Amino acid sequence: MNYNVKGTGVAITAELRAYLEKSLEHAEKFLRSDKDAYADIELEFAESEHGQKYRAEITFMHNGEMYRATKRGDSLHAAIDLAGEDVVRELARMKKKRIHRL
């Protein structure tokens, strides 16, 4: 799987990249049949009126379809976990729809 990681106000370290890959392993099982599948991951740190927040946006492209999740969290790892759970849920839902259509 090819990961394109972009950080705005966040340094993309080797530890962070490893954490992303480990967090998204579950999503990869839905994408193994497509060799051209890839993920765009955007991480951002922003100050808002409610305090400092991190945002993680994960977009998977698979068989011409786009699956996206955007979440905010108090820590970067929390935002990544929340967005990862959402995109896995969306991939699983679409897989079930395909099975039921057959």
Disulfide bonds with the S-S distance in Angstrom:
none
